[in-house]
Amino acid sequence: FSDQDKSPASLVSDVETNRKLEAALLGLPSLYRRVLSLRHLAGATYPEIAQEVGRTEINCRKIAQRAIEMVRASLAD
């Protein structure tokens, strides 16, 4: 559906969801935000992320997992 096909209530709900998501992301530690941004916005691989942030690949995977858990918990509140 395009925005034109959505009801006003649905559009307001989308805006509110986006605000909550933005607040949850901004509430993350900066390293967590960076790892998520590199992975999900830039499409970087974990080896690329590890090189960029100076951590191991395994550590970057754990950071991404924790960040997603923190965002989910924030959105559940």
C-alpha positions in Angstrom: 0.0 0.0 0.0 1.1 3.5 -0.6 0.6 6.3 2.0 -2.3 7.5 -0.1 -4.1 4.1 0.4 -3.7 4.1 4.2 -6.2 5.4 6.6 -5.3 8.5 8.8 -5.3 6.3 11.9 -2.8 3.9 10.2 -0.6 6.8 9.2 -0.6 8.2 12.7 0.2 4.7 14.0 3.2 4.5 11.6 4.5 7.8 12.7 4.3 6.8 16.4 6.0 3.5 15.7 8.8 5.3 13.9 9.2 7.7 16.8 9.4 4.8 19.2 12.0 3.1 17.0 14.0 6.2 16.7 14.0 6.8 20.4 15.0 3.1 21.0 17.9 3.4 18.6 19.1 6.7 20.1 19.0 5.1 23.5 21.6 2.5 22.5 25.2 2.9 23.3 27.0 4.5 20.3 28.9 1.4 19.4 25.7 -0.6 19.3 24.1 2.0 17.0 27.1 2.0 14.8 27.2 -1.8 14.4 23.5 -1.9 13.6 23.8 1.0 11.2 26.7 -0.7 9.4 24.9 -4.0 9.2 21.3 -3.0 8.4 21.7 0.4 6.7 25.0 0.0 4.9 24.7 -3.7 4.4 28.2 -4.4 5.7 29.3 -7.9 6.6 30.4 -8.8 10.1 34.1 -9.0 9.0 33.8 -5.5 7.5 32.1 -4.2 10.6 34.8 -5.8 12.8 37.5 -4.0 10.8 35.6 -0.7 10.9 35.0 -0.7 14.6 38.2 -2.5 15.8 36.5 -5.5 17.3 36.3 -9.1 16.5 33.7 -10.5 14.2 32.2 -12.6 17.0 32.1 -9.5 19.3 30.3 -7.5 16.5 27.7 -10.3 16.1 27.1 -10.3 19.9 26.8 -6.5 19.9 24.3 -6.6 17.1 22.3 -9.3 18.9 22.2 -7.3 22.2 21.3 -4.1 20.4 18.3 -5.8 18.7 17.2 -7.2 22.0 17.5 -3.8 23.6 15.5 -2.2 20.9 12.8 -4.9 21.1 12.6 -4.4 24.9 12.3 -0.7 24.5 9.5 -1.1 21.9 7.7 -3.5 24.2 7.5 -0.9 27.0 
